[in-house]
């Protein structure tokens, strides 16, 4: 979708979107009594997210309810998103959102544009029999009355976020016969071409040489070769220790020999959502030229049952040298993260590691689809990530950790087992990952199992892939590293 900015209403055909706190708002009065009467008949009172439509002089006018704190960043994005949701398949090809008189600053107006662009994103590549009325028609949104600097703000700060989120949504949406470890790498390489992100890829032989027995154990049942994708953005102009973002990239998860129930297994194409978020975040940071040194690691495998698949009871040796008794082959993500984390620690010596993973069903029981779970060994890091989540909308909820949980993954024949009891399953998973964090390294684990995909539409997306994690990491970099 094209996003434009203008000082006044353009010529030509377009739908006019008028934000209003009620039928007596100045923006409504300026359009005459006929519109006010139409709003009255539709019982429009200006409640947030409410809408009313009227045709006047052959033009569709959409009046959208405006939140009381309508100038806040979150409300601005909702305004843009709600406008597009209303018009995307309406038959209109162009829309104008008129912010005149609403006192939006440059960033607020740019956020309206961001909300509109995020909500317009769709992935209809395989939908060849859509009825005409189901197809998107809206191709252009113009923001009017935005004020000086709004377009520059959008292009430099928020359009890169859109690009990163779009990449993540694309990767998560694609089916597993299209996106598997090798093709994930190819898709990301093509998307990051020309951004300045340095890319390195490790294949099976290289990982075998490094001793990545945990990651390779997950991959050994699949005909698809695993990959470790390394993305480096050096934007600070210095040689300081980077911050590391590590993503679980299980491109399809059957559960392996501990196979999942058939119902709903098709959803496991999005079990690479953490790696998708890392790739999208690196694209955003590079596109906006963030003044930060970041290394992103994507551990990419497919978890399949076969005659070569790892079995419950197998013992694997991780790159760190620690051994793991594999009790459940469906607890595979933590095995992938263990070796990916050890690799980034030994190769890049980061001071901070944040890993993202669609890791446990247990976090869904705890937090539903409203928050991702946050686990950390550092209070300051946890607080900063929580703040970044609140600001960006990728919300986090801090979960407990401690020795009492850590003891639950001790094994009688190895250094640890990969699952504990059913109770506290998301916590014992985090305790497992923490065993691979070097002393002195600040670490946070984000269990985003309930956030990579949504069965409900929202103001910033259609139902499906959410792009969760991109905005969180981007905001954290801005708040903490670039501050």
C-alpha positions in Angstrom: 0.0 0.0 0.0 1.2 3.5 -0.8 1.3 6.0 2.1 1.3 9.7 1.2 1.2 12.9 3.2 -0.5 16.2 2.1 -1.3 19.6 3.4 -4.8 19.7 2.0 -7.4 17.4 0.6 -6.3 16.1 -2.9 -8.4 16.1 -6.0 -10.0 13.0 -7.4 -12.0 10.1 -6.0 -11.3 9.0 -2.5 -13.0 7.9 0.7 -12.7 10.6 3.4 -12.0 9.3 6.9 -12.9 11.8 9.6 -11.9 11.1 13.2 -14.4 12.5 15.7 -15.2 12.3 19.4 -18.9 12.6 18.7 -21.5 13.9 16.3 -20.9 17.5 17.5 -17.2 17.4 16.9 -15.8 20.3 14.8 -14.6 17.9 12.1 -18.2 16.7 11.7 -19.8 20.2 11.9 -17.5 21.4 9.1 -19.1 18.8 6.8 -22.6 20.1 7.3 -25.9 19.1 8.9 -26.6 16.3 6.5 -23.7 14.3 7.9 -24.7 15.1 11.5 -28.2 13.8 10.8 -26.8 10.6 9.3 -24.6 10.0 12.3 -27.6 10.6 14.6 -29.6 7.9 12.7 -26.7 5.5 13.1 -26.5 6.3 16.8 -22.8 7.3 16.4 -21.6 8.8 19.7 -17.8 8.8 19.1 -16.9 5.8 21.2 -13.4 4.4 20.5 -13.3 2.1 17.4 -17.0 2.9 16.5 -17.7 4.0 13.0 -20.5 5.4 10.8 -20.6 5.9 7.0 -22.4 8.3 4.8 -22.3 9.2 1.1 -22.3 12.9 0.5 -21.8 14.4 -3.0 -20.9 11.0 -4.3 -18.1 10.6 -1.7 -18.0 8.0 1.0 -17.4 9.6 4.4 -16.3 7.3 7.2 -16.5 8.9 10.7 -14.3 7.0 13.2 -14.7 7.3 16.9 -11.6 8.8 18.5 -10.2 7.7 21.9 -10.1 10.4 24.6 -6.3 10.2 24.5 -6.5 10.1 20.7 -3.1 11.7 20.3 -1.2 8.9 22.1 1.0 6.7 19.9 -1.2 3.6 20.5 -4.4 5.5 19.7 -2.9 7.1 16.6 -2.0 3.6 15.3 -5.4 2.3 16.1 -7.0 5.2 14.1 -5.0 4.4 11.0 -5.5 0.6 11.4 -9.3 1.0 12.0 -9.6 3.2 8.9 -8.0 0.6 6.7 -9.9 -2.3 8.2 -13.1 -0.5 7.3 -12.1 0.3 3.7 -9.6 -2.4 2.6 -12.2 -4.5 0.7 -14.8 -1.8 0.4 -14.3 -1.1 -3.3 -12.6 2.2 -2.6 -9.1 2.4 -4.1 -7.9 5.5 -2.2 -8.6 7.0 1.2 -7.7 10.3 3.0 -7.4 10.4 6.7 -8.0 14.0 7.7 -6.2 15.0 10.9 -6.8 18.7 10.5 -7.4 20.4 13.9 -6.6 17.3 15.9 -3.2 18.5 17.1 -1.1 15.5 16.0 2.6 16.1 16.1 4.9 14.7 13.5 5.3 11.4 15.3 1.6 11.0 16.0 0.7 11.5 12.4 3.4 9.1 11.3 2.0 6.5 13.7 -1.4 6.9 12.0 0.3 6.0 8.8 2.1 3.1 10.4 -1.2 1.7 11.7 -2.8 2.0 8.3 0.1 0.2 6.6 0.3 -2.6 9.2 -3.4 -3.3 8.9 -3.2 -3.4 5.1 -0.7 -6.2 5.1 -2.1 -9.4 3.6 -0.6 -12.6 2.2 -2.9 -13.8 -0.6 -0.3 -15.6 -2.7 -2.1 -19.0 -2.6 -5.7 -17.7 -2.6 -6.7 -18.0 -6.3 -10.5 -18.3 -6.0 -11.3 -15.2 -3.8 -14.6 -13.6 -4.7 -14.2 -10.0 -6.0 -15.8 -8.6 -2.8 -13.2 -10.4 -0.7 -10.2 -8.9 -2.6 -8.4 -5.8 -1.3 -9.1 -2.7 -3.3 -7.6 0.0 -1.2 -4.2 0.8 -2.6 -3.4 4.3 -1.3 -3.8 6.2 2.0 -3.1 9.9 2.2 -2.6 11.6 5.6 -3.8 15.2 5.5 -3.2 17.8 8.2 -0.2 16.0 9.6 2.0 19.0 10.1 5.7 19.6 9.3 8.1 16.6 9.5 5.5 13.8 9.6 6.5 12.3 6.3 10.2 12.3 7.2 9.4 10.8 10.6 7.4 8.0 8.9 10.0 7.2 6.2 13.0 7.2 8.6 11.5 5.7 11.8 8.3 3.8 11.1 8.4 2.5 7.5 11.5 0.4 8.5 9.3 -1.1 11.3 6.7 -2.0 8.7 9.3 -3.7 6.5 10.6 -5.8 9.4 7.2 -6.8 10.6 6.2 -7.7 7.0 9.2 -9.9 6.6 8.4 -11.7 9.9 4.8 -12.1 9.0 5.7 -13.5 5.6 8.1 -16.1 7.0 5.6 -17.2 9.7 2.7 -17.4 7.2 4.4 -19.5 4.6 3.7 -23.3 4.8 6.4 -25.7 5.8 6.8 -27.1 2.3 7.9 -23.6 1.2 9.8 -22.3 4.3 12.2 -24.9 5.7 15.8 -24.2 7.0 17.5 -23.8 3.6 14.7 -21.7 2.1 14.3 -19.6 5.3 17.9 -18.6 4.8 17.4 -17.8 1.1 14.3 -15.7 1.8 16.0 -13.7 4.5 19.1 -13.2 2.4 17.0 -11.8 -0.5 15.1 -9.6 1.9 18.2 -8.1 3.5 20.1 -7.6 0.3 21.5 -4.1 0.2 20.7 -3.3 3.9 24.2 -3.6 5.2 23.5 -6.6 7.3 26.3 -9.1 7.2 25.1 -12.7 6.7 26.9 -16.0 7.5 25.4 -19.5 7.3 26.5 -22.7 9.0 25.6 -26.0 7.5 25.3 -29.5 9.1 29.0 -30.3 8.6 30.1 -27.1 10.2 27.8 -27.6 13.1 29.0 -31.1 13.6 32.5 -29.9 13.8 31.5 -27.4 16.5 29.8 -30.2 18.5 26.2 -28.9 18.3 24.7 -32.3 19.3 21.5 -30.8 20.7 20.5 -28.8 17.7 21.6 -31.6 15.3 19.7 -34.2 17.4 16.5 -32.3 16.7 17.2 -32.2 13.0 18.3 -35.8 12.5 14.8 -37.1 11.8 14.2 -34.8 8.9 15.2 -34.9 5.2 15.7 -31.1 5.4 19.2 -30.1 6.4 19.5 -27.7 9.4 21.1 -24.3 9.2 22.4 -21.7 11.7 21.8 -18.2 10.3 24.0 -15.4 11.6 23.0 -11.8 11.0 25.3 -8.9 12.0 24.4 -5.2 12.1 27.3 -3.0 13.1 25.8 0.4 13.4 27.5 1.9 16.4 30.7 2.8 14.7 32.7 1.1 17.5 34.0 -2.4 18.3 32.1 -2.9 21.5 30.5 -6.1 22.5 27.2 -6.7 20.6 23.8 -7.4 22.0 22.6 -10.8 20.8 19.1 -11.8 19.7 18.6 -15.5 19.4 15.5 -17.1 17.8 14.1 -20.6 17.8 13.5 -21.6 14.1 11.7 -24.9 14.1 10.2 -24.6 10.6 7.8 -27.4 11.3 7.3 -29.3 14.5 5.6 -32.6 14.5 6.9 -33.3 18.0 9.2 -35.9 16.6 8.8 -39.4 18.1 6.8 -37.8 20.9 4.4 -36.9 18.1 1.7 -34.2 18.6 -2.0 -34.9 18.2 -3.1 -34.5 14.6 -5.7 -31.8 15.4 -4.1 -28.4 14.9 -0.7 -29.7 13.9 -0.8 -27.6 10.7 -0.3 -24.6 13.0 3.2 -25.8 13.8 4.5 -24.1 10.7 4.8 -21.0 12.9 7.1 -22.7 15.4 9.9 -20.6 13.8 8.3 -17.4 15.0 11.2 -16.5 17.2 13.7 -16.8 14.4 11.3 -14.9 12.2 11.2 -12.1 14.7 15.0 -11.9 14.9 15.2 -11.7 11.1 12.6 -9.0 11.0 14.2 -7.0 13.8 17.5 -7.0 12.0 15.9 -5.7 8.9 14.2 -2.9 10.8 17.4 -1.9 12.6 19.4 -1.9 9.4 16.7 0.0 7.4 16.6 2.8 10.0 20.4 2.7 10.5 20.2 2.0 14.3 23.3 3.1 16.2 23.9 -0.3 17.7 25.9 -3.5 17.3 23.5 -6.4 17.1 24.1 -10.0 16.2 21.0 -12.2 15.4 21.2 -16.0 15.5 18.5 -18.2 14.0 18.7 -21.9 14.8 16.8 -23.5 11.9 15.6 -27.2 12.0 12.7 -29.3 11.1 11.5 -31.7 13.8 10.2 -34.9 12.1 9.6 -38.6 13.1 11.5 -41.1 11.0 13.8 -44.1 11.3 16.7 -41.7 12.0 14.8 -39.4 14.5 16.1 -39.0 18.0 14.2 -41.1 20.6 13.0 -40.4 24.1 15.8 -41.5 26.4 18.6 -40.5 24.0 21.5 -38.6 25.5 23.0 -35.8 23.5 26.1 -33.6 24.1 25.7 -29.9 23.5 28.2 -27.5 22.1 28.8 -26.3 25.7 29.9 -29.8 26.7 26.9 -30.4 28.9 24.9 -33.5 28.3 21.1 -33.7 28.0 18.8 -36.7 28.5 16.0 -36.2 25.9 12.9 -37.2 27.8 10.5 -35.7 25.3 11.4 -35.0 21.6 8.6 -32.4 21.5 10.6 -30.2 23.9 13.0 -29.5 21.0 13.2 -25.7 20.9 15.2 -25.5 24.1 17.8 -27.9 22.5 18.1 -25.7 19.5 18.5 -22.6 21.6 21.1 -24.2 23.8 23.6 -24.7 21.0 22.7 -21.4 19.3 23.3 -19.5 22.6 26.7 -21.3 23.2 27.7 -20.4 19.6 27.0 -16.7 20.0 28.7 -16.6 23.4 31.9 -18.2 22.2 32.0 -16.3 18.9 30.8 -12.8 19.8 31.1 -12.5 23.6 27.9 -10.5 23.9 27.1 -8.7 27.2 23.4 -9.3 26.8 21.4 -12.1 25.2 17.7 -12.0 24.5 16.2 -15.2 23.1 12.7 -15.5 21.6 10.8 -18.8 21.1 7.4 -20.2 20.6 8.5 -22.6 23.3 5.8 -24.0 25.6 2.1 -24.6 25.6 2.3 -24.0 29.3 2.8 -20.3 28.8 -0.6 -20.2 27.0 -2.2 -21.7 30.1 -0.6 -19.0 32.2 -1.0 -15.9 30.0 -3.3 -16.8 27.2 -2.8 -14.7 24.1 -2.4 -11.4 25.8 1.2 -11.5 26.9 4.5 -13.3 26.1 6.3 -14.7 29.1 9.5 -13.0 30.2 12.2 -14.8 32.2 15.5 -13.2 33.1 18.6 -13.4 35.3 18.8 -9.6 35.6 16.2 -7.2 37.1 17.3 -4.2 35.1 17.2 -6.1 31.8 13.7 -7.4 32.7 12.4 -4.0 33.5 13.8 -2.5 30.3 12.3 -5.2 28.2 8.9 -4.9 29.9 9.0 -1.1 29.3 9.8 -1.7 25.6 7.0 -4.2 25.4 4.5 -1.7 26.9 5.7 1.0 24.5 5.7 -1.1 21.4 2.6 -3.1 22.1 4.5 -6.4 22.2 3.6 -6.9 25.8 5.5 -9.1 28.3 4.7 -10.5 31.7 7.6 -11.4 34.1 7.6 -15.0 35.3 9.5 -16.5 38.3 12.7 -18.6 38.2 14.7 -20.2 41.0 16.7 -23.2 42.3 13.5 -25.0 43.3 12.5 -25.1 39.6 16.0 -25.8 38.4 16.3 -29.0 40.4 13.3 -30.4 38.5 15.4 -30.9 35.4 18.2 -32.8 37.0 18.8 -36.2 35.3 20.0 -39.4 36.9 22.2 -40.2 33.9 23.1 -36.9 32.3 23.8 -33.3 33.4 20.1 -32.5 32.8 16.9 -33.6 31.1 15.0 -31.6 28.6 11.7 -31.5 30.5 10.6 -31.4 34.1 7.1 -32.3 35.4 4.0 -30.9 33.8 3.6 -28.2 36.5 5.6 -25.1 35.8 6.5 -26.3 32.3 7.4 -22.8 30.9 9.5 -22.1 34.0 11.5 -25.3 33.8 12.0 -24.7 30.1 13.5 -21.3 30.9 15.7 -22.9 33.6 17.0 -25.3 31.0 18.1 -22.4 28.7 19.7 -20.6 31.6 22.1 -23.4 32.2 23.8 -22.4 28.9 24.2 -18.7 29.9 27.8 -17.8 30.8 28.5 -16.1 34.1 28.2 -12.3 33.9 26.0 -12.3 30.8 22.6 -10.5 31.1 20.0 -12.8 29.7 16.3 -12.8 29.0 14.1 -15.5 27.5 10.8 -14.6 25.9 8.3 -17.4 25.5 6.0 -16.1 22.7 4.0 -19.3 22.0 0.7 -17.4 22.3 1.8 -14.4 20.3 3.2 -15.5 16.9 -0.2 -16.2 15.5 -3.7 -14.9 16.1 -7.0 -16.4 15.2 -8.6 -12.9 15.6 -8.1 -9.7 13.6 -7.0 -6.6 15.4 -6.5 -2.9 14.6 -3.0 -3.6 13.3 -3.4 -6.9 11.5 -5.7 -9.4 9.9 -5.9 -12.8 11.6 -2.8 -14.8 11.1 0.8 -14.0 11.6 1.3 -11.1 14.0 5.0 -10.2 13.5 5.4 -10.2 17.3 8.9 -9.5 18.6 10.1 -7.1 15.9 8.7 -4.0 17.5 9.8 -5.2 21.0 13.4 -5.6 20.0 13.5 -2.4 17.9 12.1 -0.4 20.9 14.5 -2.0 23.3 17.4 -1.0 21.0 16.1 2.5 20.8 15.5 2.8 24.6 18.6 1.1 25.9 21.4 0.8 23.4 20.9 4.1 21.4 19.9 6.2 24.4 
